Amino acid sequence: MSTDTLSSDKTAATSLPIIGRSATRIDGPLKVSGVARYSSDFHFPGMLYAVPVCARIASGTIQWIDTAAAAAMPGVQKIYTRENIGTFYRVPKSSKAQIDERRPPLEDDEVRYYGQYVAMVVADTFEQATAAADKVVATYAGTKAPDVRMKLSPDEKPETDTERGDPDKAFGKAAVTVDHVYTTPPETHNPIELHASVALWDGERFTLYETSQAIMNHRAVMAKMLGVPQENLRVITEYLGSGFGGKLWPWPHALLAAAAARELHRPIKLVVTRQMMFHNVGHRTNTQQRVRLGAGKDGKLVSLQQDFIQHSSRLDDTKEDCGEATGFLYSTPNLRVTSAFARRDIAPNTSMRGPGAVPGLYAVESAMDELAIALKMDPVELRLINEPEIDESKNIPFSSRHLKECLTTGAETFGWSKRNPAVGSMRDKGVILGWGMAACSWIASRADATASVMINADGSVRVASGTQDIGTGTYTMLAQMVSELIGVDMDKVKVVIGDSSLPAGPFSGGSMATASLIPAVAEASREAIEQLLKSASESDAAFAKIDADELAFTDGRVHRKNESADRGRRFEDVLAAARLGHVEGSGKAKGTMNDKHPKYSSHSYGAHFVEVSWEPAIAQLRVRRVVSVIDAGKIINPMTGRNQIEGAVTMGIGMALFEETSYDARNGMAINSNLADYVMVTHADAPDIDVVFLDYPDTKLNEMGARGIGEIGIAGLAAAVTAAVHHATGIRVRDLPVHVEDLLVSKVA
Amino acid sequence: MEPFTYSRASQTRDAIAAAASASTAQQGAEVRFVAGGTTLIDLMKLNVERPQQVVDINHLPLSEVETLADGRLKIGALVRNSDLAHHPVVQRDYAVLSEALLAGASAQLRNMASTGGNLLQRTRCNYFRDADMPCNKREPGSGCSAIKGANRNLAILGTSDHCIATNPSDMNVALAALEAVIVVQGTQGERQVPIDAFFLLPGTTPQHETVLQPGDLITHVLLPAPVKGARSHYLKLRDRASYEFALASAAVVFATDAGKISHVRIALGGVGTKPWRSSDAEKALQGHSPTPENFAAAAAVALRDAQPQSENAFKVDLAQRCLTQALATVANV
């Protein structure tokens, strides 16, 4: 697949047999047999159940909370309100600890969004706590109809996020222009595992079983907010039933559970309900984006402008950075991205798979499709001719960028050359076909990471890091890495993660965990091997009088450098000879994500090609086929990697066609707060998906050249779907999701 | 959820006696029968249903499907949706029913849900399901939140100023087209109610959804003997491909004789406050040629009286397309 200019990338990489192998998940059997314990699966003697009481208004002041009836109910141990919950501290903005809802629960009497916690019942059973929580009556004053309007205008003057040239002037003089507003609705994360906390307090220390995508950050935040030293707080997430970003940073329920555990000296379990998931643990904000493109008649972009507005909560300002990929995606001398907030009486927003770039690319890539039509140019060709040489927003080279190959390979795999661009012109057995495509990009970066690797006398190897597997395959990927680096079979590798008492590992977000762990694990492995060689030199008669630097370690064997590995000794024999239980190496790698002046622009790229079918007789639209070509560096495990892309593509179809949280204008409640009414993709909607990995290692990012793959697959997908919808129906949907009511006016028959 | 007592009925008369003490068999009933529980338990958890007593009828002998001597099909009220859908006689003679059942819910729910229970499935109106919001069906006189709220999924036929809630069942639509008869055992003995008379329009009393009285137990559903030469079909349109309530659906039973339509029964789902039988559309087709133009004209008749709300005007068009297509499918034109 490589061409002459790309082959240097390939040869620079190590071509290791286990890295790049489609290994099945080492945790798979534990999950399908029910042995894997998720956070809410933990039970402890004497455990009590906590159920929060949620505000039924979105804006007002609590006058009083009547707990008398609830307190008298069977099994009720305690009811907490602002009066008796105790003190929670805040997280300083200057700290690295991340939280999207900064106001601690029950801090004051103001209600700022529907569902906000106003009290909490603790009882002997979940059922008793639930029943009593229903009987807690809050009385409010100054209740106002909330502002939950989806149409947005900036609260303050928009900020310029990136700018070059004079985009207004260039747009005004451009031969061909497009100028449209695109909107994306609020979306709610619906991982099948509910958020949960099981909190234990031993009089001095907390142990918290949490549903967290970032246990180290969770520890840092909880320690600050609970007012205890970090050493006295341990966070455990052995398995996560997915998070999609909603479980990145802590949410108020975790504090409530911990506070009750400390005060009552009993283990506390708190499981957030599905309905609460629509208010109390974040969502993807809605966005409204004006995109203006100007091009010459040759299709070369002369101006690109993206002005976006998002809603935010009354107190927080979590940015949905829709312009994340805009500055470097295409070559253009004139560009500006601006951003603005519009505050609403809606709960705080947070990251959702591909935050920023995913709604952002929906708008920019839709505009590119509209520009291609205005130019009467093929949309693939339009992207190809606007390929930049360097990252023009930062004037630095790309570490590894193969977007052009994604486009051409995708077009070839999909059969794009057979496309007739005329609307409604392609048919198959009575249905109309629509073909659309879009390019995509996502961050390739590393977070700080440390790891430990122990080579054990029993022939096993242990790798440990305070990170977590959110269902993406981190357990398996770590086992593959260590298997490769130490030279043992994967079943001899014990992977220990999900515990904040381990060496601090990366969060699982931004598609960074794999890339971040590689250098730390590699260094830890090297250090462990060095110690092994020293031990062999010092204590193993087989290597008497041979310096450690004359020894090598290959495929699990210590041997002389001038001899082959099979003449050496297995490491367990070396350790036995030295009377060592193990040698341990530690690795530490500083992240790149906060580099102010990076030398390279590192991103993943991809291209999606989508086929929809349109049956005008019954106004039925379905996605039939997707080809996604992904440039995400070296793929450690193509099987779990493909699974990530397929899942992301499927979620992208949901974004394009189904997902939308609706808030009632009267009380601010999410009207569709259940799995029947919040429409997501089902198996029956999932199309035939063909995933192609280009597999060019990005060795400037780490030594294995692997980037993350959790998010790239959803970026751009919705734009490819709406482009296909337009091709089939002639209807350009600029407000997601596409509804049947948008398409009923189609003239295509 | 409110505390309640639970008992298991081993004989039909015990179940009836237990329920007869309630003041109503409609919204607010103090006694509820539970079969599959797929609606009742859900609504109890939401505090929408607050029975003081739940009578488990799963052990009553009502799980048989039986062809009667006169050709009718007698379906026990406890026959599970999945069993009914896969019953060979149903698949052969009442395809519309099998298709409707399989278009509903998920496999897991269909394995639990019963025939009698599905007849009494409650609306999915979000405001009916939220005990904090006004709802005339749940709390008579409190007002309708849906008319000025989220009503995309709600009804356009048979509505009133008091309620626009949709009957959500797929099975009921097929039963309406099949002219099913509901067999009810009550304190006064057995009676048979044609399905169209079984369901009530909301009018000023949307809390009353059926003719059931305290103590009434649905024991069976009777289907008329299959019409000779008839074909039937259920078409359901929704946003996603599975596990979603209908935006619009159509059940049709259809036969021709010498090139003219000799028998046609039409019911619509997703658009009515009850399973929506359209006799006018049937009359428009009876004796006429089975052409796409005639089907479209009949569909227009079926939706003639539609009264859309702020978010669901599209259903008028969509339901017509649905019915036209369903008719075209059975007529094979």
Interface residues (C-beta under 8 A of the other chain):
Chain A: R56 E127 T130 A131 D134 A617 I618 A619 Q620 R622 L657 F658 S662 D664 A665 R666 N667 M669 I671 N672 A676 D677 V679 M680 V681 T682 H683 A684 D685 H739 V740 E741 L744
Chain B: M1 E2 P3 N47 R124 N126 D130 D132 M133 S145 G149 A150 N153 L235 L237 D239 R240 A241 S242 Y243 E244 F245 L247 A313 F314 D317 L318 R321 C322 T324 Q325 A328
